[in-house]
């Protein structure tokens, strides 16, 4: 009888004993109201985040990894607190919507093989996918509540913000233009530069003789960013382009085809489609944007207040040391997701 009791005590001790090595997958990195967060979950979350950014753990400098781990632990804690805070109708809504979203995700695929291939591509298994969906739904519920509690932004509040922040409404002079580029490296031989110049002159002649600028650009331009858009560039102000391009664009009249000119990229010619003079946006032009931004700011404050309250009311333990704050931390998303 005594021997049996000792064996049972020994087995219980082995079961209750948690690993001491912080790198062990079963090591407890944090607790939230008694719920354990294991190293395995933390590592999965880090790898998934890095994969979503097109990176990997090997690309993170060693001194930055503790920051990434600590921020991710806090993100997992916040997600757990949000889910645990939902009660009654909100808890039921979480279960229903998460189940619907999971079913809808699976229905996108013709068969289980395609479904599994997508999970592999995302770096997920089914359990991780369901967890992500639940966290996303919980965040949306919390955001909806924050929106409902946020103050309505009045015209008077928007006007006050407009009057107190004149620097935001200054508009620099901008140009909307399209161009055609024939590449020629600045270190190219004179012969290669001459050939490129001839190609640019020939393309310009086609345009001035009546061919469609966009069609010629799509055919001959060497600028991959604008070629597919018929040579069209996003509107730009001074200081955004190389000096030669900027000078030609801002000195050219609207609707005229510029001469061929050279920059470090090669030989260009352009057409100014429109110009906007420097000035100040009126209140009427920006009032909607001001209201949206002020509303979003208030929602974010409501969300942060809710998270802070949940933290204060919960028993949270983090089992790994906080990293040295003198080392800059990598950028990380925060929980819950910012309100759109």
N, C-alpha and C positions, 0 to 999 in steps of 0.2 A: 504493500500500500504506500509506504514511504517512497519507495523507488518510483512508483507510478506518478506520485505527486511531483517529485523532483524533475521527472522527464517532462511533465506538462508545463512546469514553471520554466524550464529551459527552452521549450518550444515557444512559449508565449514571449520570452525574452528575445528570441531570434526574430519573431514576427514583428514585435514592436520597435525593434532597433532600426533606426533609419541610417542610411549611409552618411559618413562624415566627409567624404570626398565631394567638394562642390561641383566637380565635373561628372559625377555619377548620374545617369539618367533618372534615378530614383531619389536623388538628393532633393530635399524640400527647400525651394528658393524663397517661398513666401507662404503665408497663411492669411486667409480672409474669413473672419468669423469661423475659424476652425477648418475651412476648406483648404486643402493643400494644393499648391502650385509646384509642380515638379520641374526639375532641370530639363527633362525631355520636352515638356510643353514649352518652356522658355526657348530652348534651342530650335524647336519646330517653328515658333513664331518669328524668331530672328531670321532663320533661313528663308521663310516665306516672304518676309518683308524685303530682304535683300534681293530675292529673285524677282519680286514685283518691280524693283528699281533697276533690273538688268545687271545686278552685281552678285557677289558671293562673299562668303565669310573670309576667304583667302585675300580678298582685296581690301579688307579693313585693317588699318594699322593697329598693331598690338595695343598701343596705349589708348585707342579709341573704343576697343571692344567693351571694357567695363561700363562706359557711358551708354553704349547701345543696349547692353544687358539690363542696366538699371532702368533706363527709360522704357524698355519693353516690359519689364516686370511691372512697372507702374501702369502701363497701358493695359496689361492683362488684369491687374487689380481693379482698375476703373471699369473695365468691361464686366467683370464679375459682380462688382457693386451695383452696376446699372441693372443687370439681369435679376439679381437678388432683391432689388428694391421694388420690382413690379409685383403688384398684388391684385387680387380680385379680377375685375374686367381687363385690366392691363395684362395680367399674367395669362389670362385666357386668350387675349388677342395675340400675345407673343407666340403661344403655342400654335394657334390656328394659322397665322400669317407665315410663320417659319415653315410649317408643314406645306403650305401652298407654294411657297417660293422654292422649296427643295423639290417638290413634285414638278413644278414648272421648269426647273433647271434640267431635270432628267428627261423631260419630254422633248427637249431640244435635240435629242440624239436619236438616231434611227435604231440603234441597238446598244447593248451593254458594252460592246468593244469600243465604240466611239466615246461612250461616256467615260470609261476607264482611261482612254487615251487623253481625254481632256483633263481629267483629274491629275494624271501624271505630268501633263504639260504645266499645270498650275502648281505642281508640287504639293498636292493635297491627297488625303484619303477621304473616304466618305464621312468618317466621324469628324474630321477637321472641317470639311465643307459644311456639315450641319451646324457645327459650333459657330463658324463664321456667319452663317445665315441668321442664327439666333441672335448673335451680337449685333448684327446690322439692323434687324427688326427692333431689338430693344433700344438701340440708339435712336431710331426713327420715332418710336413712341415717346421717348424722352424729349426729342426735339419738338415734336408736335405739342407737348405740354408746355415747353418753354415758349413756343410761339404764342400759345393761348394766353400765357401770363405776361408776355412782353407788352410794353406800353405802345399805344398807337402814336405814330409820329405825326404831329400836327404841322400845318403850313408854317405856323409861327416858329416851331422848333427848327424846321428846315431852314427858314429865313435866317434865324440866329446863327446856325452853323455856317451858312453861306457868308454872312457878314463877317464872322470871326475868322474865316479861313480864306482870305482872298488869294493866297498863293496857289490854291488848288484849281482856280478857275482861269488862270492865265494860259492862253493858247499860243504856242510859238507859230511862226510862219511855217507852213508845210507845202509840199509839192506831191502831187499824184502823177506818176509818170510810168511809161513803159519803155523798154530799151531792148536792143539787140547787142550781144557781145560775141566777138570772135576772139577766142583766147590766144594770148601770146605772152609767154613768161617774160618777166622783165630782164632775165639773163639770156634770153634766146638770141640766136644769131641775127644779124641784120637781114639776112635772106629770109629767115622764118618770119621775122616781123613784117617784112615787105609783103610776103604772101598773105599774112593775116590781115594786113591793111587793105590789100586788094579785095579780099573776101568781104570785108566790112563795107568798102566802097560799093561793091557790086550789090550787096544786100540793100544798102541805102537807096541805090538807083532804082531797084525794083519797087521800093515803097514810094519814092517820089514819082515814079512813072505810073502809079495807080494801083499797084498790088496791095492787098490787105496786109497791114502791119502785123496783125496777130498771126496770120498764116505764114508770113515770111519768118517771124520769130520762132514759131513752132518748128519750122523746117531747119533753120540754120543757126539759131542762137546757141552758144555754148554755156549759157547760164542755166544750170538745172533748176534753180529755185523759181525762175520766172518763165522758162521755156514753155511749160505745159499750160501756162495762163496767157499765152500770146505775148510774153514779154512784160506783163503787168507786174509792177512792184507795189508793196504796201505803201501808204502815204509815209513820207519821211520828212524830218526837219533837219536843220543845220547840225553838223557834227555827227550825223549817222552814216554818211557815205564817205568814200575816199574823196580828197579835195577836188580832183579833176572832175569827178562825177557831180559833186555838189555844186561846183561853180557853174557847170554847164546847165544843170537842171534849174537853178534859181535865176540864171540870167536869160534863159530861153523864154520866148513868148508861148502862151497857151496855143496848142493846135499846130505848132510848127515842128518840122523835123530838123534836129540839130545837125551840125557838121559831124563827121567822124572825128573822135578824139581818143587819145591814148591814156590809159591808167596802168597801174601795176598788173592788172588782170588781163589786159589786152586792148582791143579797139572796140569802142562803143559808138552808137548813136542813139538818140532818145527822142521821145515826143512827150511834151508836158500835156497831160490831160486836163488838169485843173490845179489851181493854187488857192490856198487859204491864207489870208493875211494874219499877222499876229494880232491878238486881241484878248478880250475877256469874255468868257461864256456868261450869258445872262442867267439870272435865277430861274427863269422859265425853262431854259434849256436843260438845267441840271437838277431841278427840284425832285423829279422822280428818282434819279440816281441817289440823291442825298437821303431821301426817305428810305429807300431800300437798304442803304449802307447803315443808317442809324438803327433801323429795325434789326438788321443782322447783328449789329454790335450788341444790342440789348438782348437778343436771343443767346448770343455767346456768353454774356454775363450771367444770364439765368442758368445756362448749362453749367458754367463753372461753379456758381453758387450751389447748385444741386449736388455736384460732385464733391465739393468741399464739405457739404453737410453730411453726405453719405460716408465720407472718410472719417469725419469727427464721430459719427455714431457707430462705426464699425471697429472691430478689433483686427488691426492689420499689423502683421509682422513680416519684415523683409530680412531674410537670413544671409544675404551677401552684403558686403560693405558698400556704402555709398562711395562712388569714385571721386577722385581728386578733381575739384571744380576748377582748378587752374588750367586744366586741359580742355580745350574747346570740344564740345560734344557734337556728334553728327546730327543732321536734321532728322527729325522723326515726326510722324503724324501723331496727333493727340486724340484721346478718346473723351467724349464721343466725337464723331466726325463734325467738322464745322457746319453750321447751318448754311445752306445755299442762299 
